[in-house]
Every structure is written in C-alpha cells, then in structure tokens.
Amino acid sequence: VDGFLAHEVSSVVPEAVQGEKDAIDDNGDPKYQSIDHSRLVPLLTAALQEAIVKIETLESEVAALKSS
C-alpha cells in the first residue's frame, strides 16, 4: 500500500501524527501511530503551487534561450 509512514511525517508535520513511535500497550502489543492526512493537504498544495511557478519560470527561460 502506498502512503506515508507516521514516524517520518512526525519530523516534518508533527501535528498531523497521533501516537508515539514504537509505543506498546500493557500487554506488549504495539500501539500504532496514525496520520491525519487532511493536515497534509494544504502543505502539499502549497508545495505544488511553488513547483508550478518554478516550472513556468524555467519554461520561460528555456523559450527565451531557444529564440536567441
């Protein structure tokens, strides 16, 4: 299954992760972390918007160089 690992996300967006890495309950069973993916959407959208601006800038520069 594709997705994010909670302990990796916690270093970047700690407010999106619930639970503690490698936590266990009183019976020795793992207590899994979870991710609130909705908290990642605004950050991913902003990153994509920044990437689009950079791509458009580079495309303009390439076009200008080709026309020279």
C-alpha positions in Angstrom: 0.0 0.0 0.0 1.3 3.4 -0.9 1.3 6.1 1.7 3.3 7.9 4.4 4.9 6.4 7.5 3.8 8.3 10.6 7.2 8.4 12.2 8.6 10.0 9.0 5.8 12.6 8.9 6.2 13.5 12.5 9.5 15.2 12.0 8.0 17.4 9.3 4.4 17.9 10.4 4.1 16.7 14.0 0.6 18.0 14.4 -0.6 15.5 11.7 0.6 12.5 13.7 -1.2 10.9 16.7 0.6 8.4 18.9 4.2 7.7 19.9 6.7 5.8 17.7 7.3 2.2 18.8 4.8 2.5 21.7 3.4 -0.7 23.2 0.4 -1.3 25.5 0.3 -3.1 28.8 0.1 -6.4 27.1 3.2 -5.8 25.0 1.1 -5.2 21.8 2.0 -2.4 19.5 0.1 0.9 19.7 0.2 2.1 16.2 0.6 5.7 15.2 -1.9 7.3 12.8 -1.8 10.2 10.4 -4.5 12.9 9.8 -3.9 13.2 6.1 -6.2 16.2 5.9 -3.5 18.2 7.7 -1.1 17.4 4.9 -3.3 18.6 2.1 -2.6 22.4 2.5 1.1 21.8 2.7 1.2 19.6 -0.3 -1.0 22.0 -2.2 1.4 24.9 -1.4 4.4 22.9 -2.4 2.8 22.0 -5.7 1.9 25.7 -6.3 5.6 26.6 -5.7 6.8 23.9 -8.0 4.4 25.1 -10.8 5.8 28.6 -10.5 9.3 27.4 -10.8 8.5 25.2 -13.8 6.8 28.0 -15.5 9.8 30.3 -14.9 12.2 27.7 -16.2 10.0 27.1 -19.3 10.1 30.8 -20.0 13.8 30.9 -19.6 14.3 28.0 -22.0 11.9 29.5 -24.5 13.9 32.8 -24.3 17.2 30.9 -24.8 15.8 29.0 -27.8 14.6 32.1 -29.5 18.0 33.8 -29.1 
